[in-house]
């Protein structure tokens, strides 16, 4: 286990600060900047936290770093579709031609 992950696990008492659940064997974990680097956050232990991958994705979507380049592992979100060009047909979303 990488030293940084081990230190964060110990500091967080084995829990994800985003969802509050205990990390389990097999969970995918990512190191997150509490204050994003794009917003002035530093690369230091007091600004790092260990999150589940899905929690990291949710946190990144709300922390003001979305769409900016940073060294975190979160994927860039896909652009939203224009729902005006779609209709529901038999419980399926279908694109309309205009």
Secondary structure, DSSP 8 states (H G I E B T S, - for coil): --HHHHHHHHHTTTB-TTT--B--TT--EEEEESS-GGGT--SSGGGEEEEEHHHHHHHHHHSS-TTS--SS----------GGGEEEETTEEEE---
